[in-house]
Amino acid sequence: MNIQLAPTGLNPFDDPLDRILAEIALSVQLPPSLHDKAKSRYEAVRRHLEATTAFFDQIEHFYPQGSMAIDATISTRGTDDEYDLDIVSQLGGRFRGMAPLEILIELEAALADYPVQRVLRQTRCVTLFYADKMHLDVTPSLRVYASLDRESLITHAKGPRRSADDRLVDMNAYGFAQWYASRTPLELRMAKAFHRRWLDHAGLAARADADVDDVPDQCDFIVKNTATLALQLLKRFRNIRYARYAGRIPPSVMLSYYAGLAAQPNMSLSAMLVRLASWIIRDIEQASLYRRLLHVANPVCAADVFTDRWPESIAQQDEFAEHLRELVHSLEAMRKGEMFPNAMMDTLRDDFGDRVVTRAADQIATEVGGGIQQSRQLYTRRGGVLLPTAAAVAASTVNPVVSAARPHTFFGRKI
């Protein structure tokens, strides 16, 4: 009889390269304090809407979508401490005869007096801007009945007046989240280790000690597997590479789809990130070979096209593939011990941002302490890199090379 054991995953903090990558991911995570706020806020928004005349008894479902639904939220493009969270508001029969722009205007009006810094109507949602830099996008939808669970139509209307481009767009964010969960099973060892560190970063070490054994049942937020952690790193890499780009960028939901495809339990974090990036590169190369734009659709709803607004050209998708090739090349060099410490740190800064890499280095340095200098550690207390040389790795020696980290900059500013 064959017995299949549940995947436990690898502790990313046990491997030097995976450790720095995991610390980088932690540096861009939605922190525990804001995660708790996010939960309470989206419930508060629902109560507010239900108390208005327009939306009373008209909200059938109110649920997270996108990164929030799969626990893959990271800081917004070009920032280290701003977070976009997405909510779907499935509306009732009163809204079925209304034009897309009318629905968005009604939603904007109902939220106009909501106690936030700013309320902004956008093409497909209404965004609430909070003082602590959290942004909550509320997307109105109309359920498509006699279809898969919660397949919906969402509004698309730029405004300020109606136009021929206004339309309803197919969407099944709920079904996609279920698909993603089925493709990325819980890796318990990895999840426990990462959750403990997530709480510890927020100064909640006692809570981490108390809760870590019950992570899957007791915590609403948890990065459950290495594929999701790699997804967060890839999103951060994209955000840094496109930080000053004015146009549309590779969409997060498309990257999430590839993370679901590439997921493979019990892989190291660096290997999973290489696998994920390589999967996307292959699909882009195949599309470009035949002079086609990359087409990625929701696996549970073919009409829900994730690439409907990006890429806009073959050159645009090829540019992203080239960025990914650079990432894969550098990660492979790091994994083989072929990159000198200073070059490795410069590369990580270029790929993931100065501040978060410095924060990750400082975190490791604090834990290592001034008196602990083992070959498995990456950093000294002052942030210098502590890594074996390529020759030493090949010879399996334990003599580290210590190299001081140079001053860091982030978008031109020293820190």
N, C-alpha and C positions, 0 to 999 in steps of 0.2 A: 504493500500500500504506500502511495506517495503522499507525503505530508508537506504542504506548502507553508512555510513560516512567513509571517508578516515582515516586511522590510523594516529594519531598525534604523538604517541610515548611518552615515559617518559623522562623528563630531567634528565640525569644521575647525574647531579651536585646537585640535590635536596635530594639525599639519601647519608648518610655518607659513606657506603661501596662502592656504585656505584661511588661516587665522587673520591675516591682514585683510583679505577680501571680505571675510565675515564682519570684521570691525568696520570696514568702509560701509557695508550694508547697514550696520547698526547706526552709523552716523547720519543716515538719511531716512531712517525709519520714522514713522509717526510715533512719537513718544507716548508712554502710558497715560500721561495726564491729558494729552489731546485726544487720545483714542477714547478715553472715558467721556470727554466732552463731545466728541463726534457722535457717540451713541445717544447721549441725552439731547443733543441739538437736533438731530434729524427727527426724533420723536416730538420735540417741541415744535418744530416746523409743521409737522402733520397736525398737531392739536390746534395750532394757530389757523391753518387752512380750514380745518373742519369747523372752526368757530365762525367762519365768514359765511355770508349769505350765498355767495357764488359756489362755494365748495362744500357746503353742508350736505352730508350724506352722499357725496359724489366721489369719495376716494375709496376705490375698491381694494387697492394694494399700495403699499408704500415701502419700497425695498431698495437696498443698495445695489449698485451695478459697478461694473469695471473693477478697478483695483481694490476698491473697498469690499467688494463681494468675494474676492479670492484672497484677501489679506496680503496684497502686494503693493500697498500704498507707499510711495516715497515722496520726497520733497519735489516741488514744482520746478519745471525747467528754469534754469538761471538763478535758482535760489538754494539755500541750505535749510531753510526753516519755514517754508510756506507749503501748504498741503491742499490739494484739490480733492474733494470727496463728491461722489456722484450718487444721486438718489433718483429712482423712478417713481413718479406718482401716476398710478393707473386710474383714470377718471371714468366716471359713470355716464349714463345715457344723455344727460343734459348737454354734454360737450360733443356728441357725435355728429350733430348737424353744423358745427362751427368750422370755420376755415382755420388753418394752422396759425396764422398770425393772430386771429381773434383769441384762440386758446392761450397763446403766449401772453397777450396783453391782459387777459383776465387773471392769469397767474401772477404777472407782475403787479397788477393793481392790488391783489389780495395780500401780497407780501410788501407793499410799498411802505407800510408803517412798522415793519418788523424791526426789532431793536438791534440793528447791525450798522456797520459803518457805511455800507453802500448796497443797493439792490440794482442789479444790471440785467436787463433782458438781452439775451443772446439769440443766435440763430435757432438753437434747438433746446434751450433751457433758460432758466432764470437763476442767476448766481447771487448768493449772499456772501458778502465779504465781512469777516469778523475782525475784531481789533487784534487778535493774536495771530493773524495771518492765515487763518483757515478759510477756505472758500468752499461753499456747499452749493453744488449745482443740482437744481431740481428740474428734472425732465418730464414734461407731461406726456402721457401715452394713452392710447385707446386699445383695449384688448381685441385681438382678432379671435373671434369665437370659432369653434369647430376646428381648432388647430392645436399644435403642441402647447403645453402649459405656458401661459403668459406670453406667447408670441403677441407682439403689439405693433402699433403704428405710432411713431413719434413725430412731432411737429418739426418742420423745417421752413423757416420764414425769416428773412433778414430784416424786413421792415425798412423804414418806418411805415411804408404803405404796402398794400398787396402787390405781388408781382407774379409773372408767369412761372417763376422758379419756385414759388411756394408749393409745398407738397407734404404728404405724409410718407414717412420712411419706415420700411420694415425693420423690426428689431426683436431679438429675443435674448436679452441680457441674462435673464433668470436661467434659461435653458443652457446658455453658454457656461455660466458659473457651475451648474451641475455637471456638465461635460468635463470642465477643467478639474473639478474635485475627483471625478471618477478616474481621470488620467494621472493624477498626482496624489497617490495615497500617503497617509501619514507615515513618516519615518521617525519613530518615537525617540530614538537616541539623539538624532539631530534636532528635533523639535524641542526636547527638554533643554538641551545645551543652549540653544539660541534663545529660548524664552527666559531662561535664568539670566543670561547676559542682558537681555532687553530690559528686564526689571532692574538689574544691578546698575545699568547705565543711568537709570532714573533715580538712583539712590534708594531703591526698594529691595535691598538685599534680603531683609528679614522675610518679606513677602515672597521673594523668590524661593528661599529655603522652604517655606511652608507650602508653597503651591506647586513646586516643580514636579512632584510625583503625580499630580492630578491634572497636568496641563491640558490634555485633550478635552476633559470634561468641564474643567473649572474656568477656563479662560476663553473669552469670546474672540480674542485676537491671538493668533499664533502662526508663525511661518512654519507650515507643517512638513515641508520637504525641501530638498536641495534644489529642485527645479524652480520653485518659487523664489528661493534666495538668489539663484542665478538670474532669474527674470528681473528682480529688483536691481541687480548690478547692471544688467544690460540696459534697463531703462535709464539708470543714472548715467551710463556711458553715452547713450543717445542724447540725454539732456545737456551734457557737457559739450559734445561735439556740435550741437545745434543751438547753443546758448545765445548766439548772436544772429541767428538765422531768422529772417522776418516771415518767411512763408510757412507752409504746413510741414510737419515733420512725420517720420514713421509713427503710426498710431500705437498707443499702448496696447489696445485690444488685439492688434495684429501680433505684437510681440508675445502677448499672453497665449495666443493660439499656438505659436511655435513652441512655447515652453511646455504646453500640454502635449504636443506631438513628441518633443524630444525627451520628455521626462523618462528617467530610468533610475529606479531606486538603487541606493548603496553606491553611488558615484561620488567622487570627491567634488568639492565646489568648483575648483578651477577646471576640472575635466568637464563638468556639466555646463559651465559657461562657454567653453570651447565648442562643445557639442551643439548647444543652442544657436550660437552665432554661425557655426558652419552650416546648420540646417537652413537658415535663412539665406546665406550666401548661395547655396546650391539652387534654391528656388528662384532667386533673382537672376542668377546666371542662365538658368533654363529659359526663363521668360524673355530675357534680353536677347538670347541666341535666336529666338524666333520673332524678335522685334515686337514683343507684347509687353503690356504693363502687367506687373504682378497682380494677380487676382487671388484674394483670400476672403473666404466667406465663413460665416458662422457654421460650424459643423452640424448644428441642429436646426438651422434655418437658412437655406441657401440664398434666400432673398435679402438676408441681412449681410451686406457686403462690408467687410472691415476696411477694405482699401478703396472705398468709393470716393475719397477725397485726397488720398495719397497712395501711390505716386502720381504726379501729374505728367511725368515724362520718363522715358527710358533713361535719360541722363541722370534724373533725380534718383531713381532706384539704384543705378550703377554707383552713384556717389555713396549711398549708404552701404552697399556691398563692399566698397573699398575701405570705408571706415571699419567695417567688421573684420575684413582681412587683416588690417593693422592690429586690431585687438587680438585676434587669434594668434598672429605671429608673435606678438609680445608675450602673451600668456604661455605659449608653448616654450618660448625661450626661458621664461621664469621657471616653468615646471621642470625643465631639463638642467637647470642650474647654469645656463649659458649667459646670463646677464649679470653684469657687475652691480653691486648695491646701489651706487649713485644713479646709474642708468635705470635700474629698476624703479627707484623712487621717482625719478623724473617722469618715467613712463606712466606710473600710477597716477601722478598728479595730472598729467595731460589727459588721461582717460577718465578720471573720476573726480577731479577738482582738488585744488590745493588744500582747502580748509578741511574737507572730510578725510583726506589722507593724513593730514597732520593730526587731526583729532584721533584717528585710529592709531597712529603711531604713538601719540601721547598716552592713550589708554593702555596700550601694550607696555610701554615704558614704565608706567606707574605700577603695573602688576609685576613686571620683572624685578624692579628694584635695582638700586645701584650695585648691590653685592652679588646679584645672580647673573652670570654670564655663561649660560649653557649654549651649545651649538644650535639647539632647537629654537632659541629665542630670536626674535627679529630686531629688537631695538634696545638701545641703552636708555637710561633715564632721561638723557637730554634729547632723545629723538634721533640719535645716530643709528644707522642701519647696522644690524648685527646678523650677518649671513655668512655661510661658508662661501669661499671662492669657487669658481667653476671647477678648477683643478682639485680643490679639496673635496668637492662633492663627488667627483669621479673616483677619488681615492678613498672615499668614505672616512675621511678624517674628521676631527671635531674642532679644528683650529679656526675660529671665526675671524673675519676681517671686519674691523670696526671703522666706519666712515661717517663723519659728521654730516648731518643733514644741512643743506643750504637754506637760506631764508626763503620762505614760501610767498607766493603771490596768488591772488584769486581775482581774476578779471582786472589785473593791473594794480591791485591794492596789496601792500605788505600786511602780514598778520603777525 
